[in-house]
Amino acid sequence: MNRDSNPAASRSVSENRAAPPKSDVSSGVGLAGLLGLFAWIAFCRAFPAIAEALGLGSDYGVLSGPYAAVSAMAFTAGPMAVWSIVVDKVHLRSSTGLDWNLKRSVEEVLPISTVKIVGLWCTWGIIAALYCLCRWYWDGAYLFAMEMLGLAILPMVVASVPYIIWLDRYMIEPRDSTWHFGAALMNLEGVDLDQIKNHWRAWIIKAFFGAFMISILPGGFAFVVEATPGEILSNPVEIGMLIITLLFVIDVQIGTVGYLFTLRPLDAHIRSGNPFVAGWLAALLCYPPFVWGIIGGNGQILSYEGATAGWGEWMAGQPALLWVWAAWLIFLTGIYAWATVAFGIRFSNLTYRGVLTNGPYRFTRHPAYLSKNLFWWCSVMPFLVTNGSAVDAIRNTFFLLLVNAIYYWRARTEEAHLLAEDPKYREYYDWMEENGVVTAPLARVRRRLVGRLSGARPRPATSDGIAQEPAE
């Protein structure tokens, strides 16, 4: 039967074209966290006046220390959790794997919970051992991360017992990946190796990226809290850098919350870690310790900053252009931060934790990568060098293109992971191919280019955006 002869089918196709599938994360989650973070920053900046008003004395400064930066996570995570439960009611979703009507007894779940506790505690012990063995965790900014994790381990161990028992009373299938790892350690029957792999993918992601995110919390937070905007209002470079730093603080704070608060009742648990080696390689290349010596400044393998001065130097003496350029860089960084805020409490690399289709993800599947790479081109200006060397300019340009290629590779591996996991993502992917403001034009160019290179005609797309094989 012709699809057009079916009014219901035609209406469904029209609706699919009009909007992407509904996002698993509402816009309000990230906004709630953002407001909480702003409230904490305002409190920290105003603390001297607050202390004096409360009669505590006039010797207090702003709260810009590393502990204040870590405390900001509570003011970011708390509002997001409240919004998720009270407004979005995520705890009632089937994707949580919970059924609040089960109410198993403690005696019934205790044997399963005990195995899971063994698996969880052993996992933490192995991660702690790896932290001790890897030298980069005991130098520089990582020292603060190790201090924070060391302080957190005892409360985590204690709280994990009642939390696991409570959760197992309502889990539809309490024998999750943590149970399978614990069962393997205890030599029990019914162990699934794939579940163990999934367990370790998730925990390696949390351990690796969690420590990194905690380590970079204090620097930007202190800069923002201690800043005096009134003194630099006339300087577009300094104002631009202050706002850009604030946007990076937003990104880091919400991102750190995402890595650490993978709680099932919030529907924020990790469903799966990326199973592709290429995905891990592409992602890890962009973070310490792997990024050290590979990407960035002078002396690194993919150095694109040789003899560069940056946008502020090249545009010095042209205030109008400086203001325009500062605004452009702020816009790009704003897109980057917005991409993280849109995740709300679910942000993390290399994981599947639901499908995001709103915010900047309505325009392109990878707004953070796109804006970040454009920012590097526009802020570093690798093609302009202070020594006049054409070779250095070519080197810089070539290596930044290679960095862009790494991020493209990274994006494709993430897409492969999500396409294999969720029909909703496949629907979103197809919708973006046809309707994404940024993605759709690029997809059309790619299809034409691939068709020409292969000597074949570009594949026509169906009404739902899925490309058909050409007729023989």
Buried (B, 14 or more C-beta within 10 A) or exposed (E): EEEEEEEEBEEBBEEBBEEBBEBBBBEBBBBBBBBBBBBBBEBBBEBBEBBEEEEEEEEEEBBBBBEBBBBBBEBBBBBBBEBBBEEBEBBEEEBBBBEEEBEBEEEBBBEBBBBBBBBBBBBBEEBBEEBEEEEEBEEEBBEBBBBBBEEEBEEEEEEBBEBBBEBBBBBEEBBBBBBBBBBBBEEEEEBBEEBBBBBBBBBBBBBBBBBBBBBBBBBBBBBBBEBEEEEBEEBBBBBBBBBBBBBBBBBBBBBBBBBBBBBBBBBBBBBBBBBBEEBBBBBBBBBBBEBEEBBBEEEBEBBBBBBBBEBBEBBEEEEEBBBEBBBBBBEBBBBBBBBBBBBBBBBBBBBBBBBBBBBBBBBBBBBBBBBBBBBBBEBBBBBBBEEEEEEBBEBBBEBBBEBBEBBBBBBBBBBBBBEBBBEBBBBBBBBBBBBBEBBBEEBBEEBEEEBEEEEEEBBEBEBBBBBEEEEE
